[in-house]
Amino acid sequence: MILNRIPSLTESKKQFIFKFIEDLSKIENLKAIALGGSHATGRANKNSDIDLGLYYYEQEPFLIKAIQKIVEKYSTDKKSVVVDFYEWGPWVNGGAWINTEVGKVDLLYRNINQIEKTILDAKVGKWQSHYEQQPPFGFNSITYLAESATSVPLFDPNFILRELKELIKPYPKALKQNVINATLWSAEFTLAQAGVFASQKDMYNTLGCFTRCLKNIIDALCAINEIYPIGDKLAVQILSRAESVPDNLDQKVNAVLTTDILKLDKNLHLLKELFKEVGELTDGLYHPKFDTKSIFNR
């Protein structure tokens, strides 16, 4: 059984998932089920939730009532939440939060047509970021590619999940170039504005610029290393083990974010140095859109 290959799952969790999948797989129009999240990526601990992706075609969705019925069967309290399609937003497009006998279980609806379109868009360099979708920095459409790469198929009679895994190979050159240029230009433009806010001792906007810039840098480094980012959790630690990253990346990020109102200029300098290092790692792929000095020194 494929669950035996997941060392982070206890025997009780494996047995629970087996029974749970057996019930879910009987739902009409539910085409595939995958184990996702930290258990699929090998980063789980004993307290990690069990994340299950439920895949359907847009024109033939399963019934939410069918999901509700199974959730009620396995829930250990009355606090479980089941929502309709796209009730959570355009990307994290619905699911359920359940408290069970083996801990928390999260169900995530996944529109196969939307995933396929997102992958095809990525192949020509198109991607999106939806800030309001989830904290801390929103939802990146490339996450669909990351999920396709790392998910563990538990029910896939038509090999849909296997086909998605093949579709994302190799990492698209157009996506790499577009992500690098979009994120590093955003970082460069943000740095210029951060200087203005720092000179005014405006902590709210300066630190906002710092975190925004670091997010851009992390996304750029993922593209440089041809990594599909599955989210912001542990992103810095994961990148620290990648091939093309600045030395002591995690320490540099922490240094930028550890400051007070009297040391903003120092932290801004550290951030500019980090940005410069990342720019050099692009091997000439990054080209700024404008000269920020001419914009902000007028």
FENUR-V100697 format. One record per backbone hydrogen bond with DSSP energy under -1.0 kcal/mol. CO is the residue of the C=O (numbers start at 0). NH is the residue of the N-H. If there is no record, write none. Layout:
co,nh
CO,NH
CO,NH
//
This chain:
co,nh
0,3
1,4
2,5
5,8
9,13
10,14
11,15
12,16
13,17
14,18
15,19
16,20
17,21
18,22
19,23
20,24
22,25
23,26
26,29
31,54
32,153
32,154
33,52
34,151
36,40
37,42
44,47
49,105
50,35
51,107
52,33
53,109
54,30
54,31
55,111
56,59
62,66
63,67
64,68
65,69
66,70
67,71
68,72
69,73
70,74
80,96
83,86
90,92
91,93
92,85
93,108
94,82
95,106
96,80
97,104
98,75
99,102
102,99
103,49
104,97
105,51
106,95
107,53
109,55
110,114
111,115
112,116
113,117
114,118
115,119
116,120
117,121
118,122
120,123
120,125
121,124
127,140
129,132
129,138
133,137
138,129
139,142
140,143
141,145
142,146
143,147
144,148
145,149
146,150
151,34
154,32
155,158
158,162
159,163
160,164
161,165
162,166
163,167
165,168
171,175
172,176
173,177
174,178
175,179
176,180
177,181
178,182
179,183
180,184
181,185
182,186
183,187
184,188
185,189
186,190
187,191
188,192
189,193
190,194
192,196
193,197
194,198
196,201
197,200
200,202
201,205
202,206
203,207
204,208
205,209
206,210
207,211
208,212
209,213
210,214
211,215
212,216
213,217
214,218
215,219
216,220
217,221
218,222
219,223
220,224
221,226
222,225
231,234
233,237
234,238
235,239
237,240
238,241
247,251
248,252
249,253
250,254
251,255
252,256
259,262
262,266
263,267
264,268
265,269
266,270
267,271
268,272
269,273
270,274
271,275
272,276
273,277
274,278
275,279
276,280
278,281
279,282
281,284
290,294
291,295
292,296
//
